[in-house]
């Protein structure tokens, strides 16, 4: 799966205006042919007034054929929506990300059922992405499976951001899970934990973690429910 990832920060106090306009935007792009439009917002931990909007697409050919908004709105509608949507935005960054299913545990529950998402961002030392992805396959993925995680999705950037940026998304049933030891590390032996720390030390320049809540009230996702 490819997806357009919009990372948006808004001016304080403008959440109501932005969310109303972003909800319209999501409905419009799905009307224009997007498989889904998923919105996440900061949930307690992390930068305030931050939103992720994820638009899946099959291939980059789509962008030669016109954007979803161009197909889902008339020029007049698009202009009116932009007039409501743009003023609250302090910054917006778009990049294309790719899911690695061979490194992932794909969720079997819907975003709405378990909306709390734990994001981990790894910024690698330049040129280490291929090696680090293999280490994820050999070490993190087996531990995630052993821990019985609801989701363990690995994304890399293809365009618009550093190719040395990797995102791993897991799903939480509730905040109480944060009181427990890291389930992935708990799924490793002490020797494996030491090996992983060595891998991190040798490959990663910076790591960030934050919690984002899936916003079913703003998103548009007509895809069949997962079982």
C-alpha positions as CSV (number, residue, x, y, z in Angstrom):
1,X,0.0,0.0,0.0
2,X,1.1,3.5,-0.8
3,X,-0.3,6.5,1.0
4,X,-0.1,10.2,1.0
5,X,0.7,11.3,4.6
6,X,-0.2,14.9,5.4
7,X,1.4,16.1,8.7
8,X,-0.4,19.2,9.8
9,X,0.0,21.6,12.7
10,X,-2.6,24.2,13.3
11,X,-2.7,27.5,15.2
12,X,-3.9,27.1,18.8
13,X,-7.6,27.7,19.2
14,X,-8.5,26.9,15.6
15,X,-9.3,23.2,16.1
16,X,-13.0,23.5,15.6
17,X,-12.7,25.3,12.2
18,X,-9.9,23.0,11.0
19,X,-11.7,19.8,11.9
20,X,-15.0,20.8,10.3
21,X,-13.2,21.7,7.1
22,X,-11.0,18.6,7.2
23,X,-14.1,16.4,7.6
24,X,-15.5,18.0,4.4
25,X,-12.1,17.5,2.7
26,X,-12.1,13.8,3.6
27,X,-15.6,13.3,2.3
28,X,-14.7,15.1,-0.9
29,X,-11.5,13.1,-1.7
30,X,-13.3,9.8,-1.2
31,X,-16.1,11.0,-3.5
32,X,-13.2,11.8,-5.9
33,X,-12.0,8.2,-5.8
34,X,-9.8,7.8,-2.8
35,X,-10.2,4.4,-1.2
36,X,-10.3,6.1,2.3
37,X,-9.3,9.2,4.1
38,X,-8.1,8.6,7.6
39,X,-7.5,11.3,10.2
40,X,-5.5,11.1,13.4
41,X,-4.9,13.8,16.0
42,X,-2.6,14.1,19.0
43,X,-3.9,12.2,22.0
44,X,-2.5,13.5,25.3
45,X,1.1,12.8,24.5
46,X,3.0,14.6,21.8
47,X,2.8,18.0,20.0
48,X,-0.5,19.7,20.6
49,X,-2.7,20.7,17.6
50,X,-1.1,18.1,15.3
51,X,-3.0,16.0,12.8
52,X,-2.1,13.2,10.4
53,X,-4.3,12.6,7.3
54,X,-3.6,9.4,5.4
55,X,-4.9,8.9,1.8
56,X,-4.1,5.4,0.4
57,X,-3.4,5.1,-3.3
58,X,-2.6,2.2,-5.5
59,X,0.2,3.7,-7.6
60,X,1.8,7.0,-8.5
61,X,0.0,6.9,-11.9
62,X,-2.9,8.3,-9.9
63,X,-1.1,11.7,-9.8
64,X,-0.9,11.8,-13.6
65,X,-4.6,11.4,-13.8
66,X,-5.5,14.3,-11.4
67,X,-5.9,14.6,-7.7
68,X,-8.8,13.3,-5.7
69,X,-10.0,16.7,-4.7
70,X,-10.1,17.8,-8.4
71,X,-12.5,14.9,-9.1
72,X,-14.5,15.2,-5.9
73,X,-15.2,19.0,-5.9
74,X,-16.1,21.6,-8.5
75,X,-13.6,24.5,-8.7
76,X,-16.0,26.7,-6.8
77,X,-16.4,24.1,-4.1
78,X,-12.7,23.6,-3.8
79,X,-12.0,27.3,-3.5
80,X,-14.7,27.7,-0.8
81,X,-13.3,24.7,1.1
82,X,-9.7,26.0,1.0
83,X,-10.9,29.3,2.3
84,X,-12.2,27.5,5.4
85,X,-9.4,24.9,5.7
86,X,-6.2,26.8,5.0
87,X,-6.3,29.7,7.6
88,X,-6.0,27.4,10.7
89,X,-2.9,25.7,9.3
90,X,0.4,26.7,10.8
91,X,2.4,24.1,8.8
92,X,1.7,21.2,6.5
93,X,4.0,18.6,5.1
94,X,3.1,16.0,2.5
95,X,5.1,12.8,1.8
96,X,4.4,9.5,0.3
97,X,4.9,6.4,2.4
98,X,4.9,2.7,1.6
99,X,3.7,-0.1,3.8
100,X,6.0,-3.2,4.0
101,X,3.5,-6.1,4.5
102,X,6.4,-8.6,4.7
103,X,7.6,-6.8,7.8
104,X,4.2,-6.1,9.3
105,X,1.3,-7.6,11.3
106,X,-1.7,-6.2,9.6
107,X,-4.6,-5.3,11.9
108,X,-7.7,-7.5,11.9
109,X,-9.7,-4.9,13.9
110,X,-10.9,-1.6,12.6
111,X,-9.4,1.8,13.5
112,X,-12.7,2.7,15.2
113,X,-12.6,-0.3,17.5
114,X,-9.1,0.4,18.8
115,X,-8.4,4.1,18.0
116,X,-5.3,4.6,20.1
117,X,-2.2,4.4,17.8
118,X,1.4,4.3,19.1
119,X,3.8,5.8,16.5
120,X,7.6,5.2,16.6
121,X,9.7,7.2,14.2
122,X,13.3,6.1,13.5
123,X,15.7,8.5,11.8
124,X,18.5,6.3,10.6
125,X,22.1,7.1,9.8
126,X,22.3,7.7,6.0
127,X,22.3,4.6,3.9
128,X,21.3,2.2,6.6
129,X,17.6,1.6,5.6
130,X,18.0,-1.7,3.8
131,X,20.1,-3.2,6.6
132,X,17.8,-1.9,9.3
133,X,14.6,-3.2,7.6
134,X,16.2,-6.7,7.6
135,X,16.9,-6.3,11.3
136,X,13.2,-5.4,11.9
137,X,12.3,-8.6,10.0
138,X,14.8,-10.7,12.0
139,X,14.2,-9.3,15.5
140,X,11.3,-7.0,16.0
141,X,8.7,-8.8,13.8
142,X,9.1,-12.2,15.6
143,X,8.9,-10.5,19.0
144,X,5.8,-8.5,17.9
145,X,4.1,-11.8,16.8
146,X,5.1,-13.5,20.1
147,X,3.5,-10.5,22.0
148,X,0.3,-10.9,20.1
149,X,0.1,-7.3,19.0
150,X,-3.1,-6.1,17.3
151,X,-1.0,-4.2,14.7
152,X,2.6,-3.8,13.8
153,X,2.9,-1.8,10.6
154,X,6.2,-0.7,9.1
155,X,6.3,2.2,6.7
156,X,9.2,3.9,4.8
157,X,9.2,7.2,2.9
158,X,9.3,7.1,-0.9
159,X,9.0,10.8,-1.8
160,X,8.8,14.0,0.1
161,X,10.8,13.1,3.2
162,X,14.1,11.4,4.1
163,X,14.4,7.8,2.8
164,X,16.1,7.2,6.1
165,X,12.9,7.8,8.0
166,X,11.0,4.7,9.2
167,X,7.6,4.7,10.9
168,X,6.3,1.8,13.0
169,X,2.7,1.9,14.1
170,X,1.2,-0.3,16.8
171,X,-2.3,-0.3,18.2
172,X,-3.2,0.0,21.9
173,X,-6.4,-1.4,23.4
174,X,-6.2,1.2,26.1
175,X,-3.8,3.6,27.9
176,X,-3.3,1.0,30.6
177,X,-1.0,-0.9,28.2
178,X,1.5,1.8,28.7
179,X,1.9,0.8,32.3
180,X,3.3,-2.5,31.2
181,X,6.8,-3.3,29.9
182,X,7.2,-2.8,26.2
183,X,5.6,-5.9,24.8
184,X,8.1,-6.2,21.9
185,X,11.1,-6.1,24.3
186,X,9.3,-8.5,26.6
187,X,9.0,-10.9,23.8
188,X,12.8,-11.1,23.5
189,X,15.3,-12.9,25.6
190,X,17.9,-10.9,27.4
191,X,20.5,-11.8,24.7
192,X,18.1,-10.7,22.0
193,X,17.4,-7.4,23.9
194,X,21.1,-6.7,24.1
195,X,21.4,-7.4,20.4
196,X,18.6,-5.1,19.5
197,X,20.1,-2.3,21.6
198,X,23.4,-2.8,19.7
199,X,21.4,-2.5,16.4
200,X,19.7,0.7,17.5
201,X,23.1,2.2,18.6
202,X,24.7,1.3,15.3
203,X,21.9,2.4,12.9
204,X,19.7,5.1,14.5
205,X,20.4,8.8,14.9
206,X,17.1,9.7,16.5
207,X,13.9,8.2,17.8
208,X,10.6,9.8,18.6
209,X,7.4,8.2,20.0
210,X,3.9,9.7,20.3
211,X,0.3,8.7,20.6
212,X,-2.3,9.6,17.9
213,X,-6.0,8.9,18.1
214,X,-7.9,7.8,15.1
215,X,-10.8,10.2,14.5
216,X,-13.7,8.2,13.2
217,X,-15.8,11.4,13.5
218,X,-13.7,13.2,10.9
219,X,-12.6,10.3,8.7
220,X,-14.3,8.7,5.7
221,X,-13.6,5.0,5.3
222,X,-16.0,3.1,3.1
223,X,-13.9,0.0,2.9
224,X,-15.4,-3.3,4.3
225,X,-15.0,-3.8,8.0
226,X,-12.0,-6.0,9.0
227,X,-12.7,-9.4,10.7
